[in-house]
């Protein structure tokens, strides 16, 4: 199973790049995920990130995930087949 299909709750998310420069370099534990957003806990605060505006990594994986490609509900994302290009 690849990182796209894994459950991300409880794992560390690191924002690699974003359209919004204030989101770049944010990192925290994934608390919740919806179709369009990921909520992380960063320094005791909850931060909601729009998936479509970020590229990120999860925990120890070196795979950079483009948020625009995972814009579906988590229960649908875990069963979807992704084409790696």
PAZAPA-4460 file (N, C-alpha, C; in steps of 0.05 Angstrom, whole numbers, plus 32768, in hexadecimal, padded with zeros to 4 digits):
% residues 85
    n_x    n_y    n_z   ca_x   ca_y   ca_z    c_x    c_y    c_z   seq   type   mol
   8011   7FE8   8000   8000   8000   8000   8012   8019   8000     1      X     A
   800A   802D   7FF1   801B   8045   7FF0   8010   805B   8003     2      X     A
   801F   8070   8005   8018   8085   8018   7FFD   8093   8012     3      X     A
   7FF6   8093   7FF8   7FDC   809F   7FF1   7FC5   8090   7FFD     4      X     A
   7FC7   8076   8000   7FB2   8065   800A   7FB2   8061   8028     5      X     A
   7FC7   8069   8035   7FC9   8066   8052   7FB7   8079   8061     6      X     A
   7FB0   8071   807A   7FA1   8083   808C   7FB6   8097   8097     7      X     A
   7FB0   80B1   8095   7FC3   80C5   809E   7FBE   80CF   80BA     8      X     A
   7FA8   80C7   80C7   7FA2   80D1   80E2   7FB7   80C8   80F6     9      X     A
   7FC1   80DA   8106   7FD5   80D4   811A   7FF1   80D5   810F    10      X     A
   7FF5   80DA   80F5   800F   80DC   80EA   8017   80F9   80E6    11      X     A
   8031   80FE   80E3   803B   8119   80E0   803A   8122   80C3    12      X     A
   802F   813A   80BF   802D   8146   80A4   8041   815D   80A3    13      X     A
   8050   815F   808D   8063   8175   8089   805C   8182   806E    14      X     A
   8055   819C   806F   804F   81AB   8057   8069   81B2   8048    15      X     A
   806B   81A9   8030   8084   81AE   8020   8081   81C8   8010    16      X     A
   806A   81CC   8003   8066   81E5   7FF4   8048   81EB   7FF4    17      X     A
   8043   8205   7FEE   8027   820E   7FEF   8025   8228   7FDE    18      X     A
   800C   822D   7FD4   8007   8246   7FC7   8008   825D   7FDB    19      X     A
   8002   8257   7FF5   8003   826A   800A   801E   8266   8019    20      X     A
   8030   827A   8018   804A   8277   8024   8049   8273   8043    21      X     A
   8033   827B   8050   8032   8278   806D   802D   825A   8075    22      X     A
   8025   824A   8062   8020   822D   8068   8039   821C   8064    23      X     A
   804C   8226   8054   8064   8217   804F   8074   8213   8069    24      X     A
   807E   81FB   806D   808E   81F2   8085   807C   81ED   809D    25      X     A
   8062   81ED   809B   8051   81E5   80B1   8053   81C6   80B4    26      X     A
   8051   81BD   80CD   8051   81A1   80D2   8042   819B   80EC    27      X     A
   8036   8184   80ED   8027   817C   8105   801A   8161   8101    28      X     A
   800C   8158   8115   7FFF   813E   8115   7FE4   8141   8108    29      X     A
   7FDD   812F   80F6   7FC3   8130   80E8   7FAD   8127   80FC    30      X     A
   7F9A   8139   8101   7F85   8134   8114   7F6B   812D   8105    31      X     A
   7F66   8139   80EE   7F4D   8134   80DF   7F53   8138   80C2    32      X     A
   7F43   812A   80B1   7F45   812E   8094   7F29   812D   8089    33      X     A
   7F23   8140   8077   7F0A   8140   8069   7F10   8140   804B    34      X     A
   7EFB   8144   803B   7EFF   8144   801E   7F13   8159   8015    35      X     A
   7F10   8171   8020   7F20   8188   8017   7F35   8192   802A    36      X     A
   7F35   8188   8043   7F48   8193   8057   7F55   817D   8067    37      X     A
   7F6C   8185   8073   7F7A   8174   8086   7F7E   8186   809F    38      X     A
   7F77   817C   80B6   7F7B   818B   80CF   7F93   817F   80DE    39      X     A
   7FA6   8190   80E5   7FBE   8186   80F4   7FBF   8195   810F    40      X     A
   7FCC   8188   8122   7FD2   8195   813C   7FEF   819D   813B    41      X     A
   7FF3   81B7   813D   800E   81C3   813B   8012   81D4   8154    42      X     A
   8025   81CC   8165   802B   81DB   817D   8012   81E0   818F    43      X     A
   8001   81CC   8191   7FE9   81CE   81A2   7FD2   81DC   8195    44      X     A
   7FD5   81E5   817C   7FBF   81F3   816E   7FB6   81E2   8156    45      X     A
   7F9C   81E4   8150   7F92   81D6   8139   7F93   81E8   8120    46      X     A
   7F9F   81DD   810B   7FA1   81ED   80F2   7F94   81DD   80DC    47      X     A
   7F81   81EA   80CE   7F73   81DD   80B8   7F80   81E6   809E    48      X     A
   7F89   81D2   808E   7F97   81D8   8075   7F86   81CE   805D    49      X     A
   7F84   81DF   8049   7F75   81D7   8031   7F87   81C4   8020    50      X     A
   7F7D   81AD   8019   7F8D   8199   800A   7F96   81A5   7FEF    51      X     A
   7F84   81B4   7FE2   7F8A   81BD   7FC7   7FA0   81D2   7FC6    52      X     A
   7FA8   81DC   7FDD   7FBD   81F1   7FDC   7FD8   81E8   7FE7    53      X     A
   7FDB   81CF   7FED   7FF5   81C6   7FF9   8000   81AD   7FEB    54      X     A
   801A   81AA   7FEE   8028   8191   7FE8   8036   8189   8002    55      X     A
   8034   816F   8009   803D   8168   8024   8048   814B   8024    56      X     A
   8055   8144   803A   805E   8129   803F   8051   8120   8059    57      X     A
   804F   8106   805C   8044   80FA   8074   8059   80E9   8082    58      X     A
   805D   80EF   809B   8071   80E1   80AD   808C   80DD   809F    59      X     A
   8096   80C4   809F   80B1   80BF   8095   80B2   80BB   8077    60      X     A
   809C   80BD   8069   809B   80B9   804C   80A9   80D0   803E    61      X     A
   80B7   80CA   8029   80C4   80E0   8019   80B2   80E7   8001    62      X     A
   809B   80DA   7FFE   8089   80DF   7FE8   807B   80FA   7FED    63      X     A
   807D   810C   7FDA   806F   8126   7FDC   8053   8122   7FD0    64      X     A
   803F   8127   7FE0   8023   8124   7FD8   8017   813F   7FCF    65      X     A
   800D   813F   7FB7   8000   8157   7FAD   7FE3   8157   7FB7    66      X     A
   7FDC   816B   7FC7   7FC1   816B   7FD3   7FAA   816C   7FBF    67      X     A
   7FAF   8176   7FA7   7F9A   8177   7F94   7F92   815B   7F8A    68      X     A
   7FA4   8148   7F8D   7F9E   812C   7F84   7F90   811B   7F99    69      X     A
   7F8F   8125   7FB1   7F82   8115   7FC7   7F69   8124   7FD1    70      X     A
   7F5B   8132   7FC0   7F43   8141   7FC7   7F2A   8130   7FC8    71      X     A
   7F2A   811B   7FD7   7F12   810B   7FDC   7F11   8103   7FF9    72      X     A
   7EFB   80F8   8001   7EF8   80EF   801D   7F0D   80DA   8023    73      X     A
   7F17   80DA   803C   7F2C   80C7   8043   7F23   80AA   803F    74      X     A
   7F0A   80A4   8044   7F01   8088   8041   7F01   8080   8023    75      X     A
   7EFE   8093   8011   7F00   808D   7FF4   7F1D   808D   7FEB    76      X     A
   7F2E   809F   7FF7   7F4A   80A1   7FEF   7F59   8087   7FF5    77      X     A
   7F53   807A   800B   7F62   8062   8012   7F5D   804A   8000    78      X     A
   7F48   804B   7FF0   7F42   8035   7FDE   7F47   803C   7FC1    79      X     A
   7F4E   8054   7FBB   7F53   805D   7F9F   7F6E   8054   7F95    80      X     A
   7F70   804F   7F7B   7F8A   8048   7F6F   7F95   8062   7F63    81      X     A
   7FAE   8068   7F6A   7FBB   8080   7F60   7FCF   8079   7F4B    82      X     A
   7FD0   8089   7F36   7FE4   8086   7F21   7FFC   8097   7F29    83      X     A
   8012   808B   7F2C   802B   8099   7F33   8039   80A2   7F1A    84      X     A
   803E   80BC   7F18   804B   80C7   7F00   8066   80D3   7F07    85      X     A
***
